[in-house]
């Protein structure tokens, strides 16, 4: 299965880059997987609500420009559904068995994801009710995709 994580912003911290590389490497025997970092719009503390909406919409457009039209889109959002690792495994297995084409995870910028993009997504996923640093999200998501892959292939990592 081809899986792509599109992220607004960049993973800058070396220890997070190392973790991302580790899980991309662990997943590569099972999936064609990549993380694509898309430049984020700069925000200031004095941006008006209209300017913030405009920036989120601009980021949404860039996320969709990079996504394949036939892809299944899963947007990450704090208000999304909470799946267990087992539920993620079931969903990934189902998509893979149905030959649904590429799977794209959309990670918005620090402002979140535009409501129009959330409406366009096939699923909206929340990693947790907790708040995480933006750069940490790809690492958490890759670890969960790896865990789900291990569950589906009976690899003992997930226990």
MIPAMAR-925938 format. One record per residue (C-alpha): residue in three letters; x, y, z. Coordinates in pm, whole numbers, padded with zeros to 5 digits, always signed. Layout:
<atoms>
ALAXYZ;...
</atoms>
This chain:
<atoms>
UNK+00000+00000+00000;UNK+00122+00348-00079;UNK+00097+00575+00225;UNK+00196+00940+00228;UNK+00194+01183+00517;UNK+00160+01542+00400;UNK+00258+01786+00671;UNK+00238+02162+00675;UNK+00566+02268+00833;UNK+00889+02088+00891;UNK+01030+01845+01147;UNK+01330+02042+01272;UNK+01443+01874+01593;UNK+01719+01616+01526;UNK+01578+01359+01770;UNK+01235+01379+01602;UNK+01392+01352+01255;UNK+01574+01041+01377;UNK+01249+00887+01504;UNK+01067+00968+01180;UNK+01350+00808+00980;UNK+01342+00501+01203;UNK+00971+00437+01148;UNK+00986+00516+00776;UNK+01262+00255+00755;UNK+01065+00000+00960;UNK+00758+00050+00741;UNK+00938+00038+00405;UNK+00931-00345+00373;UNK+00551-00337+00402;UNK+00441-00012+00237;UNK+00563+00254-00001;UNK+00568+00529+00260;UNK+00690+00885+00276;UNK+00660+01211+00466;UNK+00626+01523+00253;UNK+00686+01853+00430;UNK+00508+02153+00279;UNK+00614+02508+00373;UNK+00381+02671+00620;UNK+00244+03023+00605;UNK+00398+03242+00871;UNK+00161+03363+01138;UNK+00188+03656+01371;UNK+00018+03718+01698;UNK-00176+04005+01544;UNK-00336+03821+01250;UNK-00708+03886+01224;UNK-00950+03592+01230;UNK-01008+03649+00856;UNK-00631+03632+00792;UNK-00607+03308+00990;UNK-00889+03154+00785;UNK-00713+03267+00467;UNK-00388+03102+00580;UNK-00563+02776+00669;UNK-00736+02774+00330;UNK-00404+02839+00155;UNK-00244+02549+00341;UNK-00542+02326+00256;UNK-00500+02407-00112;UNK-00131+02315-00099;UNK-00208+01988+00085;UNK-00463+01890-00181;UNK-00230+01989-00467;UNK+00018+01729-00344;UNK-00242+01455-00293;UNK-00343+01213-00565;UNK-00704+01252-00671;UNK-00785+00884-00610;UNK-00631+00881-00264;UNK-00820+00806+00055;UNK-00772+01118+00268;UNK-00742+01103+00645;UNK-00715+01447+00804;UNK-00570+01479+01152;UNK-00775+01707+01373;UNK-00827+01739+01747;UNK-01203+01705+01695;UNK-01171+01390+01481;UNK-01259+01034+01569;UNK-01041+00856+01824;UNK-00934+00514+01702;UNK-00752+00250+01902;UNK-00442+00095+01749;UNK-00653-00211+01672;UNK-00916-00001+01495;UNK-00647+00169+01289;UNK-00512-00175+01196;UNK-00859-00289+01084;UNK-00908+00024+00874;UNK-00566-00005+00710;UNK-00623-00374+00636;UNK-00966-00301+00490;UNK-00830-00028+00261;UNK-00545-00252+00153;UNK-00771-00550+00080;UNK-01017-00336-00114;UNK-00732-00195-00324;UNK-00851+00155-00245;UNK-00539+00316-00391;UNK-00304+00544-00208;UNK-00367+00649+00150;UNK-00290+01008+00246;UNK-00270+01146+00597;UNK-00304+01525+00613;UNK-00130+01707+00898;UNK-00224+02074+00909;UNK-00013+02359+01030;UNK-00004+02505+01377;UNK-00342+02670+01308;UNK-00504+02334+01232;UNK-00680+02225+00915;UNK-00928+02430+00717;UNK-01292+02322+00766;UNK-01324+02286+00387;UNK-01043+02028+00390;UNK-01197+01844+00685;UNK-01519+01820+00483;UNK-01326+01689+00182;UNK-01144+01419+00384;UNK-01276+01063+00389;UNK-01200+01037+00761;UNK-01097+01275+01037;UNK-00868+01128+01301;UNK-00762+01258+01640;UNK-00443+01106+01777;UNK-00536+01205+02130;UNK-00731+01449+02340;UNK-00392+01577+02453;UNK-00214+01861+02273;UNK+00122+01774+02114;UNK+00395+01988+01961;UNK+00331+02008+01587;UNK+00666+01846+01500;UNK+00585+01542+01713;UNK+00270+01447+01520;UNK+00440+01273+01224;UNK+00645+01058+01462;UNK+00339+00958+01664;UNK+00142+00883+01350;UNK+00422+00677+01190;UNK+00461+00476+01510;UNK+00088+00400+01509;UNK+00094+00302+01141;UNK+00386+00070+01221;UNK+00198-00074+01519;UNK-00112-00131+01302;UNK+00104-00296+01035;UNK+00252-00528+01298;UNK-00094-00615+01428;UNK-00208-00701+01074;UNK+00097-00916+01008;UNK+00114-01086+01349;UNK+00450-00927+01432;UNK+00489-00915+01814;UNK+00591-00543+01832;UNK+00245-00424+01935;UNK+00224-00619+02263;
</atoms>
